[in-house]
């Protein structure tokens, strides 16, 4: 097994892991092992590890613009589901992890496309497919609309009307989606998604669009605001690697994400970081 990298440890001990398909092989569970904390440790080829982390460390772009996936702690370090996934992948590759922390999704896309980072965490969108190869989704979250309490709007279907101004984070999944779908309403932009509600109020927009949980938190904090019922989109959050790393590297990333979902890694990360409203995405369907 000279061509396989053995991980030093797993980020989450006690997970009942599922085998990784394709290029990631699993060591067998020791005979007679009964403790549920025993973990089947995946192995990955050195060639794939070198393709995913050519500098000898896994450089992961972490976007703070989506609080469902990452936040900054009091010590200034990033934490969250995407941070945990990046650390776990680095361990499987047998390399250290280095975080490239950015404030907005658009910047994270730039960092990975340009090769300043090896992997990133993105909402799947066709406009981002040029220069980045995506895994299947690992979590699904909802995009929602927020309005003032006295707004005449009561339903998502009422938003796309002439004269309606919608504040959205520039380059976010919501911005890309609404830019394609809206026929009459006009988009207004903030540099980062966490500033959407602040600028929605400051600039007198009619609607704020963003992650449902972030809008709920802002509404509770500020008062005088309400969410429109339901959602206007479902966002599929995936991992992505710079295009050109090769099919083997892309497949390894896809397999890692499927393992992270099937093993319970993603679900436990969501629970550990007290994330509500996001759900683990279903398993990727086999290619026809």
C-alpha positions in Angstrom: 0.0 0.0 0.0 2.9 2.4 -0.7 0.7 4.4 -2.9 -1.9 5.1 -0.2 -2.0 7.8 2.4 -3.2 6.9 5.8 -5.0 9.7 7.7 -3.5 10.6 11.1 -7.0 10.8 12.7 -10.5 11.7 11.9 -12.1 15.0 13.0 -15.1 13.3 14.4 -14.4 10.1 16.4 -17.3 7.6 16.8 -18.8 7.9 13.3 -19.9 4.7 11.6 -18.3 5.4 8.2 -19.5 4.3 4.9 -17.0 3.1 2.3 -15.7 5.7 -0.2 -16.3 4.7 -3.7 -13.9 4.9 -6.6 -10.4 6.1 -5.8 -10.8 6.2 -2.0 -10.5 2.8 -0.5 -11.4 1.7 3.0 -9.3 -0.2 5.4 -11.3 -3.1 7.0 -12.7 -2.9 10.4 -10.5 -5.0 12.8 -11.8 -8.5 13.3 -13.9 -8.8 16.4 -14.3 -5.1 17.0 -17.6 -4.3 18.6 -17.2 -0.8 20.0 -19.4 1.6 18.1 -16.6 4.2 18.4 -14.4 2.2 16.1 -14.0 4.0 12.8 -13.2 2.6 9.4 -10.4 4.8 8.2 -10.5 5.7 4.5 -7.3 5.6 2.4 -6.5 7.7 -0.6 -3.9 7.4 -3.3 -0.8 9.6 -3.2 -1.4 10.7 -6.8 -4.9 12.0 -5.9 -3.6 13.6 -2.8 -1.0 15.4 -4.8 -3.6 16.6 -7.3 -5.9 17.9 -4.6 -3.1 19.5 -2.5 -0.2 20.1 -4.9 1.6 22.4 -2.4 1.7 19.8 0.3 -1.1 21.3 2.2 -4.8 21.6 1.5 -5.7 25.3 1.0 -9.4 25.7 1.7 -11.4 28.8 0.9 -13.9 29.5 3.8 -16.7 31.9 3.0 -18.0 33.9 6.1 -20.8 35.3 4.0 -23.0 32.3 4.7 -23.4 31.9 8.5 -25.0 28.4 8.0 -21.6 27.1 7.0 -18.9 29.3 8.6 -18.5 32.0 11.2 -15.6 33.8 12.9 -15.1 33.0 16.6 -13.9 35.4 19.4 -10.4 34.3 18.8 -10.6 35.4 15.1 -10.5 31.9 13.8 -13.2 30.5 11.4 -15.4 27.7 12.6 -18.4 25.8 11.2 -19.5 23.0 9.0 -17.3 23.9 6.0 -14.3 24.2 8.3 -14.9 20.7 9.7 -15.2 19.3 6.2 -12.0 20.9 5.0 -10.1 19.6 8.1 -11.5 16.1 7.6 -10.5 16.0 3.9 -7.0 17.2 4.7 -6.7 14.4 7.2 -7.7 11.8 4.6 -5.1 13.3 2.3 -2.5 13.2 5.0 -1.6 16.9 4.7 -2.2 19.9 6.9 -5.0 22.3 6.2 -4.7 26.0 5.6 -7.8 28.2 5.6 -8.2 31.2 3.2 -11.0 33.1 4.9 -13.0 35.4 2.7 -16.1 37.5 3.3 -18.2 36.8 0.3 -19.2 33.9 -2.1 -17.9 35.8 -5.1 -14.5 36.2 -3.6 -14.4 32.5 -2.7 -15.1 31.6 -6.3 -12.2 33.9 -7.4 -9.8 32.4 -4.9 -10.4 28.8 -6.1 -10.6 29.6 -9.8 -7.3 31.4 -9.6 -5.6 28.5 -7.7 -5.0 30.5 -4.5 -7.0 27.8 -2.8 -7.5 24.1 -3.7 -11.1 23.7 -2.6 -14.0 25.8 -1.6 -17.6 25.6 -0.5 -20.3 27.0 -2.8 -23.9 27.0 -3.7 -24.1 25.1 -7.0 -24.9 27.5 -9.8 -24.2 27.1 -13.6 -22.4 30.4 -13.7 -19.8 29.1 -11.3 -19.1 25.9 -13.4 -16.5 27.7 -15.5 -13.3 27.1 -13.6 -14.7 25.0 -10.7 -15.9 21.4 -10.6 -18.5 20.6 -8.0 -19.4 17.6 -5.9 -23.0 16.8 -5.2 -24.6 18.9 -2.5 -23.8 18.1 1.1 -26.5 20.3 2.7 -29.6 22.1 1.4 -30.7 25.5 2.8 -33.5 27.8 2.0 -33.5 31.3 0.4 -36.2 33.6 1.8 -37.5 37.1 1.5 -37.8 39.6 4.4 -39.9 42.8 4.5 -40.9 45.5 6.9 -44.0 44.7 9.1 -46.1 47.3 7.3 -45.2 46.1 3.8 -48.1 45.2 1.6 -46.3 42.1 0.4 -47.6 38.9 1.9 -46.5 36.2 -0.5 -43.3 35.3 -2.5 -45.2 35.4 -5.7 -46.0 39.1 -5.2 -42.3 40.2 -5.1 -41.5 40.1 -8.8 -43.5 43.3 -9.7 -42.5 46.6 -11.3 -41.1 49.0 -8.8 -40.0 46.3 -6.2 -36.4 46.7 -5.1 -34.7 43.7 -3.7 -31.5 43.9 -1.6 -29.2 40.9 -2.1 -25.5 40.1 -1.5 -23.5 40.6 -4.7 -22.4 37.4 -6.4 -24.3 35.2 -3.9 -26.4 32.2 -4.9 -29.5 34.4 -4.4 -28.1 37.1 -6.6 -27.3 34.7 -9.4 -30.6 32.9 -9.2 -32.7 36.1 -9.0 -30.8 37.7 -11.8 -32.0 34.9 -14.1 -35.5 34.5 -12.7 -36.8 38.0 -12.0 -38.8 39.7 -14.8 -39.9 42.9 -13.2 -38.4 43.6 -9.8 -35.0 45.3 -9.6 -32.0 44.0 -7.7 -29.9 46.2 -5.4 -26.5 44.9 -4.1 -24.4 44.8 -0.9 -20.8 43.6 -1.0 -21.5 40.7 1.4 -24.6 38.8 2.3 -24.5 39.5 6.1 -25.0 43.2 5.3 -28.2 42.7 3.4 -30.7 43.6 6.1 -28.6 46.6 7.2 -28.5 48.0 3.7 -32.1 47.0 3.0 -33.1 49.4 5.9 -30.5 52.1 5.1 -31.4 52.4 1.4 -35.1 51.9 1.8 -35.4 48.8 -0.3 -38.7 46.8 -0.4 -37.4 43.3 0.1 -34.2 41.7 1.5 -33.2 38.3 0.1 -30.9 35.8 1.7 -30.4 32.7 3.9 -33.6 32.1 5.8 -31.8 31.6 9.1 -29.8 34.8 8.8 -32.9 36.8 8.0 -34.8 35.3 10.9 -32.0 36.3 13.3 -31.8 39.8 11.9 -35.6 40.2 12.2 -35.5 39.0 15.8 -32.6 41.3 16.6 -33.9 44.5 15.0 -37.7 44.2 15.3 -40.3 45.6 12.9 -39.5 43.0 10.2 -41.1 39.8 9.0 -40.3 36.9 6.6 -42.6 36.1 3.8 -44.0 32.5 4.2 -42.0 29.7 2.6 -39.0 30.1 0.4 -38.2 31.4 -3.0 -35.4 28.8 -3.7 -33.5 25.8 -2.3 -29.8 26.3 -2.2 -27.6 23.2 -2.7 -24.3 23.7 -1.0 -21.4 21.7 -2.4 -17.6 21.4 -2.3 -15.7 22.5 -5.4 -12.2 22.0 -6.7 -10.3 24.1 -9.3 -10.9 22.8 -12.8 -7.9 21.2 -14.3 -6.9 19.1 -11.3 -8.0 16.0 -13.2 -11.0 13.7 -13.2 -9.4 11.5 -10.4 -9.2 14.5 -8.1 -12.8 15.6 -8.9 -14.1 12.0 -8.3 -12.2 11.8 -5.0 -13.9 15.0 -3.9 -17.3 13.7 -4.9 -16.6 10.5 -3.1 -15.5 12.3 0.0 -18.8 14.3 0.1 -20.8 11.1 -0.3 -18.9 9.5 2.6 -19.4 12.6 4.7 -23.2 12.5 4.2 -23.6 8.7 4.6 -21.4 8.4 7.6 -23.2 11.0 9.6 -20.3 13.5 9.5 -22.3 16.3 8.0 -25.3 15.7 10.3 -23.1 15.8 13.4 -21.4 18.9 12.2 -24.7 20.7 11.8 -25.8 19.6 15.3 -22.5 20.5 16.9 -22.6 24.0 15.5 -26.3 24.3 16.4 -27.4 24.9 12.8 -31.2 24.9 12.4 -33.1 24.8 9.1 -30.3 23.2 7.0 -30.7 19.6 6.1 -28.2 16.9 4.9 -28.6 16.6 1.1 -29.7 13.3 -0.3 -27.1 10.8 -1.7 -25.9 11.5 -5.2 -27.7 9.5 -7.8 -25.5 7.1 -9.8 -24.7 8.3 -13.3 -26.7 6.7 -16.0 
